[in-house]
Amino acid sequence: MKVASKKAKNQSSSLYMKILNSLENKNYRYRTIHGISKETGLPETQIISIIEKHSNDVVQLYRTDKAGHRLYSTRKKYNKTAGISEKVMGVFLNRVY
């Protein structure tokens, strides 16, 4: 039973790393769930579940892309790339800080 639990934990960790690598992709400032799914090959529902478990590391922006899809980033990347006005707006809308 311990072996199965350890295997599941390792798989979960590697899936999380795939998502982080996609979010840190230098070709994109922010990512949609669809974009992450396309890059990683993971189902969107699984990505959302993993992101929700790691809300300290992954942030959802207050704004969306042109098609209305939610945008995500790692907290580290967001702090490096977001401008002051974007950060202030995020605080007021309680999305990222």
C-alpha positions as CSV (number, residue, x, y, z in Angstrom):
1,M,0.0,0.0,0.0
2,K,2.9,2.4,0.7
3,V,4.4,1.7,-2.7
4,A,1.1,2.7,-4.4
5,S,0.8,5.8,-2.4
6,K,4.4,6.8,-3.1
7,K,3.9,6.2,-6.8
8,A,0.8,8.3,-6.9
9,K,2.6,11.1,-5.1
10,N,5.5,11.0,-7.5
11,Q,3.1,11.1,-10.5
12,S,1.2,14.0,-8.9
13,S,4.5,15.8,-8.4
14,S,5.6,15.3,-12.0
15,L,2.3,16.5,-13.3
16,Y,2.6,19.6,-11.2
17,M,6.1,20.2,-12.6
18,K,4.7,19.9,-16.2
19,I,2.2,22.6,-15.4
20,L,4.8,24.8,-13.7
21,N,7.1,24.5,-16.7
22,S,4.2,25.4,-19.0
23,L,3.5,28.5,-16.9
24,E,7.1,29.5,-16.9
25,N,7.4,29.1,-20.7
26,K,9.3,32.2,-21.8
27,N,7.2,32.5,-25.0
28,Y,4.2,33.5,-23.0
29,R,3.6,36.2,-20.3
30,Y,0.5,34.5,-19.0
31,R,-1.3,31.2,-19.8
32,T,-4.8,29.9,-20.2
33,I,-5.9,26.5,-19.0
34,H,-6.4,25.6,-22.7
35,G,-2.8,26.6,-23.5
36,I,-1.4,24.7,-20.6
37,S,-3.4,21.6,-21.6
38,K,-2.3,21.9,-25.2
39,E,1.4,22.1,-24.2
40,T,1.3,19.4,-21.5
41,G,-1.2,17.0,-22.9
42,L,-3.1,17.0,-19.6
43,P,-6.9,17.3,-19.4
44,E,-8.1,20.8,-18.5
45,T,-10.0,19.5,-15.4
46,Q,-6.9,17.9,-14.1
47,I,-4.9,21.1,-14.6
48,I,-7.5,23.1,-12.7
49,S,-7.5,20.6,-9.8
50,I,-3.7,20.7,-9.6
51,I,-3.6,24.5,-9.8
52,E,-6.2,24.8,-7.0
53,K,-4.0,22.6,-4.8
54,H,-1.0,24.8,-5.3
55,S,-2.6,28.3,-5.0
56,N,0.4,29.6,-3.2
57,D,2.6,29.1,-6.3
58,V,0.1,29.7,-9.1
59,V,-2.0,32.8,-9.4
60,Q,-5.1,33.7,-11.4
61,L,-5.0,37.2,-12.9
62,Y,-7.9,39.6,-12.5
63,R,-8.2,40.0,-16.3
64,T,-8.8,37.6,-19.1
65,D,-7.5,37.2,-22.6
66,K,-9.3,38.6,-25.7
67,A,-11.6,35.5,-25.8
68,G,-12.5,35.8,-22.2
69,H,-10.4,32.9,-20.9
70,R,-8.8,33.2,-17.4
71,L,-5.1,33.8,-17.3
72,Y,-2.6,32.2,-14.9
73,S,1.0,32.6,-14.0
74,T,3.4,31.4,-11.3
75,R,3.6,33.9,-8.5
76,K,7.3,34.2,-9.1
77,K,6.9,35.1,-12.8
78,Y,3.9,37.4,-12.1
79,N,6.0,39.4,-9.6
80,K,8.7,39.8,-12.2
81,T,6.5,40.7,-15.2
82,A,3.4,42.5,-13.9
83,G,3.5,46.3,-13.8
84,I,2.5,48.3,-10.8
85,S,-0.9,49.3,-12.1
86,E,-1.7,45.6,-12.8
87,K,-0.6,44.6,-9.3
88,V,-2.7,47.4,-7.7
89,M,-5.8,46.4,-9.7
90,G,-5.3,42.8,-8.7
91,V,-5.3,43.8,-5.0
92,F,-8.5,45.7,-5.4
93,L,-10.2,42.8,-7.2
94,N,-8.7,40.2,-4.9
95,R,-7.2,38.1,-7.6
96,V,-3.4,38.3,-7.3
97,Y,-1.2,40.2,-4.9
